[in-house]
């Protein structure tokens, strides 16, 4: 039995929006993504508050999220929608 389909596994990573660390406990990843950080997340960003004519910048936190995605692909020497051989 020759393997015709060699799906590629792709990892898609993203980060949530930067918010005050104390509020970040509640932050969820988008649908389909798994949170790979926990607690208040990673304190590696800044968020901005506009007060009248000034914009203030504060250190904040965000979570890292990951999604595993399988991309259908034919093995070498196979092609087409059904990955048929020569």
DOTI-749244 format. One record per residue (C-alpha): x, y, z; residue number from 0. Coordinates in steps of 0.2 Angstrom, whole numbers. Example, Ala and Ser with C-alpha at 12.3 -4.5 7.8 and 13.67 -1.06 7.14 Angstrom:
REM DOTI-749244
<site <62; -22; 39>; 0>
<site <68; -5; 36>; 1>
REM end
This chain:
REM DOTI-749244
<site <0; 0; 0>; 0>
<site <8; 16; -6>; 1>
<site <4; 31; 4>; 2>
<site <-4; 44; -7>; 3>
<site <-8; 58; 5>; 4>
<site <5; 66; 15>; 5>
<site <-4; 80; 25>; 6>
<site <7; 94; 31>; 7>
<site <4; 99; 49>; 8>
<site <5; 118; 51>; 9>
<site <6; 127; 68>; 10>
<site <-2; 144; 68>; 11>
<site <3; 156; 82>; 12>
<site <-5; 172; 87>; 13>
<site <-5; 184; 102>; 14>
<site <-20; 192; 110>; 15>
<site <-22; 211; 112>; 16>
<site <-11; 220; 125>; 17>
<site <-22; 224; 141>; 18>
<site <-18; 228; 159>; 19>
<site <-10; 212; 167>; 20>
<site <-24; 211; 180>; 21>
<site <-37; 210; 167>; 22>
<site <-28; 197; 156>; 23>
<site <-33; 182; 167>; 24>
<site <-50; 182; 158>; 25>
<site <-43; 184; 141>; 26>
<site <-48; 170; 129>; 27>
<site <-40; 165; 113>; 28>
<site <-50; 166; 97>; 29>
<site <-61; 151; 93>; 30>
<site <-51; 136; 88>; 31>
<site <-35; 142; 96>; 32>
<site <-27; 135; 112>; 33>
<site <-20; 146; 125>; 34>
<site <-1; 142; 127>; 35>
<site <2; 154; 141>; 36>
<site <-7; 154; 158>; 37>
<site <-11; 166; 172>; 38>
<site <-9; 184; 167>; 39>
<site <1; 179; 151>; 40>
<site <17; 187; 145>; 41>
<site <21; 205; 151>; 42>
<site <30; 209; 134>; 43>
<site <19; 224; 127>; 44>
<site <12; 241; 130>; 45>
<site <-6; 247; 129>; 46>
<site <-11; 265; 127>; 47>
<site <-24; 276; 136>; 48>
<site <-30; 292; 129>; 49>
<site <-33; 306; 142>; 50>
<site <-39; 322; 135>; 51>
<site <-25; 328; 124>; 52>
<site <-12; 315; 130>; 53>
<site <-9; 297; 126>; 54>
<site <-1; 287; 140>; 55>
<site <8; 271; 138>; 56>
<site <8; 257; 151>; 57>
<site <16; 240; 152>; 58>
<site <3; 226; 149>; 59>
<site <1; 208; 146>; 60>
<site <-5; 197; 132>; 61>
<site <-7; 178; 129>; 62>
<site <0; 167; 116>; 63>
<site <-12; 156; 106>; 64>
<site <-9; 141; 95>; 65>
<site <-19; 132; 82>; 66>
<site <-14; 116; 74>; 67>
<site <-20; 115; 56>; 68>
<site <-18; 100; 44>; 69>
<site <-15; 105; 26>; 70>
<site <-20; 91; 14>; 71>
<site <-5; 87; 2>; 72>
<site <-1; 73; -9>; 73>
<site <15; 63; -7>; 74>
<site <28; 64; -21>; 75>
<site <23; 56; -37>; 76>
<site <4; 59; -33>; 77>
<site <-7; 73; -38>; 78>
<site <-25; 78; -41>; 79>
<site <-40; 79; -29>; 80>
<site <-38; 61; -25>; 81>
<site <-19; 60; -25>; 82>
<site <-19; 47; -39>; 83>
<site <-2; 41; -45>; 84>
<site <5; 41; -63>; 85>
REM end
